[in-house]
Amino acid sequence: MKRVVILGGGSGGAVAASRLGKWARPGEFEVVLIDRSEWHEFRPSYLWVAVGKREPEEIRRPLAALERRYGTRVMRATVTGIRPETQTVETDQGNVEYDYLIVALGAELVQTPDVAGCEAPWELAPALALRERLRTFAGGRVVVGPLSWPYRCPPAPFEVAFMLKYLAEQRGVVERTHITVFHPWKDPMETFGPQMVEGFRRFLNDFGVHFERGFVYVRDDPGRRVIVAADGRELAYNFCHRGATSSEPRGDGDKELAIDNSGRLHGRSASLDAFTSVRDGVGNRRCGSPHDQARYGRCLCTLPSRACDRPDH
């Protein structure tokens, strides 16, 4: 029996485990899912937690449910390294060998404890911190945007802005609330193509939210209650929300799992130097395999064209 090891119990890892459980023939695979948490949490609902419409226990389910429903062996452990030369995953609970590996570790937040009002709504603890700040929210000039790009969940600043508009309506302060999304992009969701740009323009218009384009955040001046861009522009605020930057998932110490410009996962430490190609990084798609190329006659990857090194992209 072949063993499939899945790293990460978020949306990508949980879906992979359930699909293998449903589609594999009896005895075809042993599926092992490794995550440092015992919970699968539906991260998009963190926004509802932040505005007080959901509680954490309402948006989580135990990963152990995968064992009961699909026969997945769930292992609670922290991944500390991957050794493709021996097809082994290293964890703080021991090593696990694999025949196939699915990496669905997502991204990790870059901690910015010195920046006030910097809560990333795609993690539970920051979402709860944002909820505490919002208890006294009474409208006014609101600015929402990222400290820098890239970050996890590109639509997040827009979603936060729309949820704050909803909150203002619920509290009867919408008439005195003016919300601005600031962003380095020139157009909303510009890296996702013209259809997404047009769609988010309509959302911004429908919600009455202003988009401050090309705003590269540099610093906050809390005394004057303004944020400052690299080009000198300033945005005044009564309430400021800044989303934290994300980085590649880390193991222990300085080990990282990353993706290079070709879309292939690789390691950034001595123990991970050989980790140059893994099938497959869920949520971070690599280029199609040679089999895919032969079958479909073109590159099937979901990378932007500038990041893909295949001529038939």
N, C-alpha and C positions, 0 to 999 in steps of 0.2 A: 504494500500500500504506500502510495506517495504521500509525503507530508507537505502541506501548504501552511506556511507561517505568515500571519498577518500582524504587522506592527501598527498599533493604534486602533482604538475602539470608538472613534468618532464616526461621522456619517460614512466616509469612504470605507473604513475597516468593517463596520457593522454590516453595511450593504454587501460587501464582498463575502463576508462569512455567511450571510443568509442566502445569497445566490448560490454559493457552492453547496450549501446544505440542501437547497431545493433541486439543483440541476445535476449534481454529481450522481453517478451510478453507485449503488450500494457497494461499499468496500473500495471505492476508487481513490478517495482522499481521506487523510486525517487532517483536520483543520485545527490549527492552534492560533488563537488570538492573544496577543500580549499587549497589555496596557497598564499604566501605573495607577489608574483609577478603577474602582469597581463599578463605575457608572458610565452609561452612555447618556450624554446630555444633548438635547436639541438646541444647538447654539443660536439659531435665529430667534428663539423665544427669550433669549437674554434681554432683548429690547423690552419685552413685556415685563420682565422682572424689574428692569430699571425704572419703568414708569409705574410700578406697583400693581400691575394687573395680573401677574403670575407670581407664585412662590417657587423657589428652587425645586422642591419636591414634585411640583406639577410638571416639570419639563425634563425629568430624568427617568431612566429605567435601568435596572441592574443588567450588566453585561451577562450575568449568569443565565439570563433568559435565553441567550443564544445556545447555551448548552442544552437546556430543556427542549427547545423547539427544533434545533438543527444539529445537535450533537457536536457543536463546536467546543473544543477544550479551551477554556478561558484561563489565562495565567496572569495574575497580578504581579507585575514586575516593571522595573525601569530599564529600558534598552540602553546599554552602555557602549555597544560597538557591533559592527557587522564585519564578518570575515568571509568574503565570497570565495576565497581560495579553498576554504574548507566547508563552505556552505553552512556557516554557523552564525547564529545571533547570540551575542553576549548580553547578559542581563545581571542585575544585582541578586537574582535568585538562581543563577546558574546558566549554563549555555544550552541552546536549543538548536539542533540541526534541522535543515530544511532541504526539500527538493525544489520547491518553488517559494519565492518570497514576494509578498506584497507590502510595500512601504506606504503607510497611510498616516504618517505622524503629524501631518499638517505643519504649522509654523508656531513659533514661540514668541512671546512678547519681549521686546526690549524694555527692561524696567527703567522708568524715569521717576524715581521717588522725589526728585527735586522740583518737578514740574507740577504745580497745583492744578487741579481740574483736568487731569489727564487720565481719563478712564476709558479703557477699551471695552466696548459693550459686547465683545465676542469672547469674554472670559467672565466667569461667574463673580469672582470677588470684585473686579472693577465695576461690574453691572450693579452690584449691591452698593458699592460706594457712590455711584452716580444716583441711585435711588435716594440715598441719604441727602445728597445735595439738592435733589429735586423736591424734597419735602417742603421747602420754602420758596419754590419757584413761583414767581408772580408776573411773568412776562417781561417786557422791556426789550432791549436790544440783545439779541442772541447770536453768537457766532459759533459755528461748528466746523471742524475740519481736522486734517491729520497733521501731526508734527512733521512728517515727511512721507515720501512714497518710495518703495512699496510698503504695504501693510496688509494684514489679513482682511479679507472680505471687502473688496473695493467699494461696493455700494454703501458700506456702513455709515459714513458721514451723512449721506443723503437720508438714509433710513432714520438716523438719530434726529435729524432736522424735522422730518415728517412726523415722527413720534412726539417731538416737542410741540409741534403745531397742534397735534391732537390733544396733548395735555393742556395747552393753553385754552383750547375750546372747552374741554371738560371743566376747567377752573374758571371760566368766564372772563378770561383776560386776553382773549385773542385780538381784540381791537387795539390793544396797546403793545402787542407783540410783533416784532420785526426780526425775522430769522434770515441769516446769511450763511451759506456754505462757502468756505474758502478752500481753495485747492490748487496745487501746482498745475493741474490740467488746464488746458485752454478751453476744453469743452467737457461737460459732465459725462463721465464714463467713456472718455475718448479712446482708451485702449481696447475697447470691446466692439468697435465698429459703428458705422453710421446709424444702424437701427437702434442700438442701445442709446446712442447720443440723443437721437430724436425722441425716444421714449422718455428719457430722464428730463429732457427739456419740457416735455408735456407735464411730467410729474411736478417739476419745480413751478411751472406756471399754475397748475391746478391747486397746489398747496400754498401758493403765494410766497415762495421762498426764493430769495435772491442768490445767484451764483456769482461769486467773486473769482474770476478766472485768473490763472497764472500767478496765484498768490503763494509764494514760497515762504513758509513760516520761518522766522528767525528768532523772535523772542516775544515775551510778554512784558508789558509795563503795568504791573498791578496797581501802582499808585495812580496812574492816569487812566487805568482800566481800558487799555488798548493793546492789541497785538500788532506786531510790526512785520512786514514782509521784506525780502531781500532787496526789493527795488524802492523801499522807503514808504510804501503805502501803509496806512494804518486803518484798523477797524476798531471802533469803540464798542464796548459791550457792557451789559449788566450781568449777563451769564455767558460764560465761555466754556465750551467743551472741546477738548483736543484728544484725538485718538492716538494711541501709542503705535510706534513702529514695530514691525515684526521681523524676525530673523529665521534662518534655517533651524530645524529641530536639532537639539543638542543631546548628546549622551552625557557622559561624565567628563569633568574637567573641561578641556578645550575641544572635545570631539564634536563634530557637526556632521549632519547629513545635509547635502546641498544638491543643487541642480545647476549644471553648467549651461552655456548658451545653446548646446545641442539638445537640451531637454533630458539628458541622462543624469541619473543620480550618481553622486560620487562622494567620497569621504575627504575630510580636511584634517586628518591627523595621521600620525604614523601608522596606527593600527587599522586605518581605513583607506590607506592609499590604493589598495587593490580594488576598492569598491567603485568600479567605473561603469557598470551597467547592471541594472537589476530590473527584472520584469515583475511588477510594474509599480511605479509610484502613483498611487491613486490620488487624484486631486491635482497632480502635477504631471500631466501626460508627457511621455517621451515620444519620439518619432516612431512611426509604424515600423514593424519588423520587416526584414527582407521578404518573409512570406506574404505580408500585407502588400508590399510593393509589387510582387509578382502577380498577386491575385487581382489587385485593384488598379495597378498601373500608375499609381500616384502616391504621394505622401499623405498619410492619414492623421498626422499629428495635429493637436489643437494649439500648438505654439504660435505666437505671432510670426509672420513671415520673416521679419528681421532677426528672429532668434533661432530660426530653423536653418540648418546647414545643408538641407537636401535641395537639389536643383529642381525637383519636381513638386515642391511644396505648392 
